[in-house]
Amino acid sequence: LAKANMERVRPVGESRQSLPVMRRIAVTCAVVCAVVAITMLVTDGRDAEEPFAATQAMTKDDVGKMFEGQDQFGDYPSWTKTVDQINEQGKVLHGLWSYYKGPPFLNRVTMYAGNDVDITRSGNIVRRVVGLPKNFGKWEGNTYLQTFDSQQMRFVESNKHSVIVIPPLSEGNRPVLSDNAKGMLKHYISSGHNTLIVCGGPANINFINKNLLPADGGQLLEPAWTRGPYEKQSSTIGTPFQTLPVTLPNDMNHAHGIRKESLPLEGVCYFGTMGICTVFSIKYGAGQLLFIGFDYTTLSQPWIKTLIAGMEFAS
């Protein structure tokens, strides 16, 4: 028993000799832990950078695959699209804003189609003559303008070599334009070599007076009527109106006009009689206004041809 106890107790010198070994082991462990920690930090940093680097390196094809099958123009309003584009969502290819094409979303011909337009008769006849399509019976798309005080008009006013057609308006429900809308409409006509074609009678003449002519005492157009027929003037020579009949009929009092003396100096009368003018134009900056005095509530071949000539005149 005594011998066994003696074997269990180690000499003091032997214990002291093992301390350096333990210290070396501890230092080695500390170094290994430090290397592992640094390696983990570097690895985490690389992993954090990889998504950013991958995003920066994406190509157009990668983006196309990412959004494949999605309609990227689905949230655009209907006035930015043609009828075909409205009916073919997902295949929409909008135009680019370029110096020779003008702003996107626009066509050469835009027709006003607000609440004051009779879209069942007179407005519909004008629409058919100028060649604008409907979308399953609906007047929608970038060929129709519902209001002059809108985001659409902000694009339209920047258009060039184009036409806005205002069909006959109802007498008691004429559009009231804000100062901002008047400014955009005036800018459209005067700055882009554009044409505003106004069809109809006294309500449309009143629209011109209130929204386009000077409000500070300037001369206003004076509505007037006579039985007709209305004779072709010498001013039609060299214009599309030259090929029209020698006279235009009153056609059961559906034709209207203004007194010639109320025309501004830059105004030109193309058809008229007895001091009354039913078809005239007014130079407006770089553009022009064309008035065709027929309400199109009935079909009249001479007046239909006049509107067609008016579209050619605008071009």
C-alpha positions in Angstrom: 0.0 0.0 0.0 2.8 2.4 0.9 4.5 1.6 -2.4 1.4 2.4 -4.3 1.0 5.7 -2.6 4.6 6.6 -3.4 4.0 5.9 -7.1 1.0 8.2 -7.2 3.0 11.2 -5.9 5.2 12.7 -8.6 8.4 14.6 -7.8 8.2 18.4 -7.8 10.9 18.7 -10.4 9.0 16.7 -12.9 5.9 18.9 -12.5 8.0 22.1 -13.2 9.5 20.6 -16.3 5.9 20.2 -17.9 5.0 23.9 -17.6 6.9 25.1 -20.7 5.2 22.3 -22.7 1.8 23.5 -21.6 2.6 27.1 -22.4 3.7 26.2 -25.9 0.4 24.2 -26.4 -1.6 27.2 -25.2 0.2 29.7 -27.5 -0.3 27.3 -30.4 -4.0 27.1 -29.7 -4.3 30.9 -29.5 -2.6 31.3 -32.9 -4.8 28.7 -34.5 -8.0 30.4 -33.1 -6.8 33.8 -34.4 -6.2 32.4 -37.9 -9.6 30.8 -37.9 -11.3 34.1 -36.8 -9.5 36.1 -39.5 -10.5 33.6 -42.1 -14.2 33.7 -41.1 -14.2 37.6 -41.2 -12.6 37.6 -44.7 -15.1 35.0 -45.9 -18.1 36.9 -44.5 -16.8 40.1 -46.2 -16.6 38.3 -49.6 -20.0 36.8 -49.2 -21.5 40.3 -48.4 -19.9 41.8 -51.6 -21.0 39.0 -54.0 -24.8 40.0 -54.3 -23.8 43.7 -55.1 -21.2 42.6 -57.6 -23.7 40.3 -59.3 -26.4 43.0 -59.5 -23.9 45.4 -61.1 -22.9 42.8 -63.6 -26.5 42.0 -64.8 -27.1 42.4 -68.6 -30.3 43.4 -70.4 -30.9 39.7 -71.1 -30.7 38.9 -67.4 -33.2 41.6 -66.6 -35.5 40.3 -69.4 -35.4 36.8 -68.0 -36.0 38.1 -64.5 -39.3 39.8 -65.6 -40.2 37.3 -68.3 -43.9 37.1 -68.8 -44.7 40.2 -66.8 -46.5 43.2 -68.3 -44.1 46.1 -67.6 -46.7 48.7 -68.9 -49.7 47.3 -67.0 -49.9 50.4 -64.8 -49.8 52.9 -67.6 -53.2 54.7 -68.2 -55.2 53.8 -71.3 -54.5 57.2 -73.0 -50.9 56.1 -73.5 -51.8 53.1 -75.7 -53.4 52.5 -79.0 -56.5 50.3 -79.3 -54.3 47.3 -80.4 -52.0 47.9 -77.4 -54.9 47.9 -75.0 -56.1 44.6 -76.4 -52.6 43.0 -76.5 -51.2 43.6 -73.0 -47.7 42.2 -72.7 -46.9 43.0 -76.3 -46.8 46.7 -75.7 -43.8 48.5 -77.4 -44.0 52.2 -76.5 -42.3 54.7 -78.8 -39.2 56.5 -77.8 -38.9 60.2 -77.2 -36.9 61.3 -80.2 -36.5 64.6 -82.2 -38.2 63.2 -85.3 -41.0 61.2 -83.7 -42.1 63.6 -81.0 -43.1 62.5 -77.5 -44.2 58.9 -76.8 -47.9 57.9 -76.4 -49.0 60.2 -79.2 -50.5 59.9 -82.7 -50.7 62.4 -85.5 -54.5 62.9 -85.0 -56.1 63.3 -81.6 -59.9 63.9 -81.1 -61.5 65.6 -78.2 -64.1 63.3 -76.7 -65.3 64.9 -73.5 -68.8 64.9 -72.0 -69.8 67.8 -74.2 -69.4 65.7 -77.4 -72.3 63.7 -78.9 -70.5 60.5 -79.5 -73.6 58.8 -80.8 -74.2 61.1 -83.8 -72.2 64.2 -84.7 -69.0 63.2 -82.8 -69.3 59.7 -84.3 -69.6 61.0 -87.9 -66.5 63.2 -87.4 -64.6 60.2 -85.8 -65.4 58.1 -88.8 -64.3 60.7 -91.3 -61.0 61.4 -89.7 -60.4 57.6 -89.4 -60.1 57.0 -85.7 -61.0 53.5 -84.4 -63.1 52.5 -81.4 -62.2 49.7 -79.0 -65.2 47.4 -78.9 -67.5 50.5 -78.9 -65.4 52.4 -76.4 -63.7 55.7 -77.1 -60.4 55.0 -75.4 -56.7 55.0 -76.3 -54.2 57.7 -77.2 -56.3 58.9 -80.1 -58.9 60.5 -77.8 -58.6 63.4 -75.3 -61.1 63.4 -72.5 -60.1 66.7 -71.0 -57.7 69.5 -71.8 -56.6 69.8 -68.1 -54.8 66.5 -67.9 -51.5 64.7 -67.9 -52.3 63.5 -71.5 -52.5 67.1 -72.7 -49.1 67.8 -71.2 -47.7 65.3 -73.6 -50.0 66.4 -76.5 -48.9 70.1 -76.2 -45.3 68.9 -77.0 -46.4 67.2 -80.2 -45.3 68.4 -83.6 -47.0 68.5 -87.1 -50.1 67.0 -85.6 -53.9 67.7 -85.4 -56.4 68.0 -82.6 -60.0 67.7 -83.8 -62.8 69.2 -81.8 -66.2 67.9 -83.0 -69.5 69.8 -82.6 -70.1 70.7 -78.9 -73.5 70.9 -77.2 -74.7 74.4 -76.7 -75.4 74.1 -73.0 -72.4 71.9 -72.0 -69.3 73.5 -73.3 -65.9 72.6 -71.7 -64.6 75.1 -69.2 -60.9 75.3 -69.5 -58.6 76.3 -66.6 -55.8 78.8 -67.1 -53.4 75.9 -67.1 -55.4 74.1 -69.8 -55.7 77.2 -71.9 -51.9 77.7 -71.7 -51.3 74.1 -72.9 -53.7 74.4 -75.8 -52.3 77.7 -76.9 -48.7 76.3 -76.7 -49.8 73.3 -78.7 -51.1 75.4 -81.6 -48.4 78.1 -81.6 -45.2 76.1 -81.0 -45.3 72.8 -82.8 -46.6 73.6 -86.3 -49.8 71.9 -85.2 -53.4 72.4 -86.4 -56.6 72.7 -84.3 -59.7 71.8 -86.4 -62.9 73.0 -84.8 -66.2 71.8 -86.3 -69.7 72.9 -85.5 -71.8 76.1 -84.8 -72.1 78.9 -82.2 -71.0 76.7 -79.2 -67.7 75.9 -81.0 -67.2 79.6 -82.0 -67.7 80.5 -78.3 -65.1 77.9 -77.4 -62.6 79.6 -79.7 -63.5 83.0 -78.2 -63.2 82.0 -74.6 -60.1 79.9 -74.8 -57.9 81.0 -77.8 -58.6 84.6 -78.7 -57.3 87.6 -76.5 -59.4 88.2 -73.4 -58.0 91.8 -72.9 -60.3 93.6 -75.3 -59.1 91.9 -78.5 -61.4 91.2 -81.3 -63.7 88.2 -80.9 -65.4 86.1 -83.6 -69.1 87.1 -84.0 -71.4 84.1 -84.8 -73.7 84.7 -87.7 -76.0 82.7 -90.0 -77.3 83.1 -93.5 -79.3 80.7 -95.7 -76.5 80.0 -98.2 -75.2 78.4 -100.3 -71.7 79.4 -99.4 -69.4 80.3 -102.3 -65.8 79.1 -102.8 -63.4 82.0 -102.4 -60.3 82.8 -104.4 -58.2 82.1 -101.3 -58.8 78.3 -101.8 -56.4 78.3 -104.8 -53.4 76.2 -104.0 -55.1 74.6 -101.0 -57.0 71.2 -100.6 -60.2 73.3 -100.6 -59.7 74.1 -104.3 -61.0 70.7 -105.4 -64.3 71.1 -103.4 -67.6 72.0 -105.1 -68.1 75.6 -106.1 -70.6 76.1 -103.3 -71.4 74.4 -99.9 -75.1 73.9 -99.0 -76.9 75.2 -95.9 -78.3 71.7 -95.6 -81.4 72.3 -93.5 -79.8 75.0 -91.4 -77.0 72.7 -90.1 -74.3 75.1 -91.4 -73.0 78.0 -89.3 -70.5 80.8 -89.6 -69.1 84.2 -88.4 -69.2 87.7 -89.8 -66.2 88.3 -92.0 -65.3 91.6 -90.4 -64.8 89.8 -87.1 -62.0 87.7 -88.5 -58.5 88.8 -87.3 -56.1 90.2 -89.8 -54.3 86.8 -90.1 -57.6 85.1 -90.8 -58.5 83.7 -94.2 -62.0 82.9 -95.4 -62.4 79.9 -97.8 -66.2 79.6 -98.1 -68.8 82.3 -97.5 -71.5 84.6 -98.8 -73.1 87.9 -97.9 -70.5 88.8 -95.4 -70.8 85.4 -93.6 -67.8 83.0 -93.6 -68.4 79.3 -92.8 -64.9 77.9 -93.4 -61.9 79.9 -92.3 -58.4 79.6 -90.8 -56.5 81.8 -88.4 -52.7 81.7 -88.2 -51.6 81.1 -84.7 -47.8 81.4 -84.1 -46.2 78.5 -85.9 -49.5 76.7 -86.1 -53.1 77.4 -87.2 -56.7 77.1 -86.3 -59.2 75.8 -88.9 -63.0 76.2 -88.4 -65.5 74.2 -90.4 -69.0 75.5 -89.8 -71.1 72.3 -90.0 -72.7 70.5 -87.0 -72.5 67.0 -88.6 -75.7 65.9 -87.1 -76.7 64.8 -90.6 -74.7 63.3 -93.4 -73.8 65.8 -96.1 -71.4 64.7 -98.9 -70.1 68.2 -99.6 -69.4 68.9 -95.9 -67.8 65.4 -95.4 -65.5 66.2 -98.3 -64.7 69.6 -96.7 -63.6 67.9 -93.5 -61.4 65.5 -95.5 -59.9 68.5 -97.2 -59.4 70.1 -93.8 -57.4 67.1 -92.7 -55.2 67.5 -95.8 -54.9 71.2 -95.1 -53.6 70.4 -91.6 -50.9 68.2 -93.0 
